[in-house]
């Protein structure tokens, strides 16, 4: 564990009541003088407004304070090109960046700190995502969500009382983000086996799986410590690998696609973690299906292997439903097409993966923590378990469309891509997963 997580730039994590009070001393330790950029939403909701005010008061005692409040659209803050550029310009020359707020605010502050080349102090306002403790930001580029290296926090301040006071929906979103680790490492394993990512190592995700295993029991007495630990350690794992791959698989991709569609339509969507939780139930069902019978993935009795032209046409048809003009589809194919071109021009690794599927399936069974845990844990915390439970809800047709779009969004290889290659990612399987998305353990 210590070796795997060595070399992180997050130097200090303060956890405890009144953690925000260490700010003045921390700024002295960091040798910060001059100007601080305080990144937060404008007109924060009750509770968060007091946290922002306290942070501003503490920082303002020794530094000039500059407030950075990103624009909010009809569906909240979206980190598109214009929003990020405005925040960077508004910050100007600063000596430290302090983020107070959600995961989105933290991601924006990471960009501002990276551009300025200064320390970042993250003040966590909710146990909603694992992104507070790593140096990656999820940004919207040309309408497509991309995970981008930015700045890792130098210090992270976590007050359990602040997190407990946040809306229940936020910690339920955190549970959704956390339970993804039950199955997401399987996608990372497949990426390695298919020749896309050599960094696969259980040392990065096994500690997070162990923390998530405690979440179900913790729900009974509202033990926030277990949730905070799972999310913080998860963020550290991501920071250590410099990639979200250990904890982010097809279930996260579903959430990103939902966000992309909402942004394109200027519509609302639910919290990232809530969507991830719903996606985790779907992909836990898929892995239950695949682990039960190796014949579900076969190179011999499936339809003809798709050509690059076939896949490009499928991608174009999928995205035309959202953007008939074709711009979004072209941008998505520019990224996903590189993955498919690599697979089809040199299929050696994928062929070997399929040839040895029985052996790989045994390794995948060990990589996957527990296919029943996502649903049971979400229910224990009262979190959404299906896309129908989200706000706004997604109906079955919308979920089917999201599933069809998954192979045509990014360049990371997943189980969906493997099933596309074997002809198994078809309407029958997608319908099966849509049905599974309404499952309940009760």
Buried (B, 14 or more C-beta within 10 A) or exposed (E): EEEBBEEBEBEBBBBEEEBBBBBEEBBEEBEBEEBBBBBBBEEBEEBBEEBBEBBBEBBEEBBEBBBBBBEEBEBBBBBBEEBBEBBBEBBEEBBBBBBBBBBBBBBBBBBBBBBBEBBBBBBBBBBBBBBBBBBBBBBBBBBBBBBBEBBBBBBBBBBBEBBBBBBEBBBBBBBBBBBBBBBBBBBBBBBBBBBBBEBBBBBBBBBBBBBBBBBBEBBEEEBBEBBBBBBBBBBBBBBBBEBBBBBBBBBBBBBBBBBBBBBBEEEEBBBBBBBBBBBBBBBBBBBBBBBEEEEBBEBEEBEEBBEEEBBBEBBBEBBEEBBEEEEBBBBBBEBBBEBBBBBBEEBEBBEBBBEEBEEBBEEBEEBBBBBEBBBBBBBBBEBBBBBBBBEEEBEBEBBBBBBBBBBBBBBBBBBBBBBBBBBBBEEEBBEEBBEBBBBEEE
